């Protein structure tokens, strides 16, 4: 069970967090394809929406989703949001998501395989 969003505007952001959570299990799509869609979505967000996405991820997303989101934000020059997410991750944990280094060049820095 997930807590209800605090605002109606949070619903699309929460839906994208669900995509990150189930990155490997989305039917008829490879993880690299899903990640490309997520990257386009995050790139189109305003700074306030990015900040809200990070807040929601910190409260509700599992570590694997926070790691992928942090890597995406870092790649898109949102160092502050990426640093907040990195602080919540165990540095010894490896996330096996089936992503290629071509899709996410900084995946090794976030322990994503």
Number of C-alpha atoms within 10 A of each C-alpha: 3 5 6 9 12 9 7 8 11 15 13 11 21 17 11 17 23 16 18 23 18 15 24 17 12 13 8 7 12 14 20 19 14 18 21 13 13 19 18 11 12 19 14 10 13 10 12 9 15 18 15 16 21 24 15 18 22 17 8 16 19 15 19 22 24 26 27 27 26 25 27 24 22 16 16 13 10 16 14 14 20 22 14 15 23 18 10 12 15 11 11 7 12 14 17 11 17 13 22 13 13 9 15 19 13 16 21 12 10 19 18 21 14
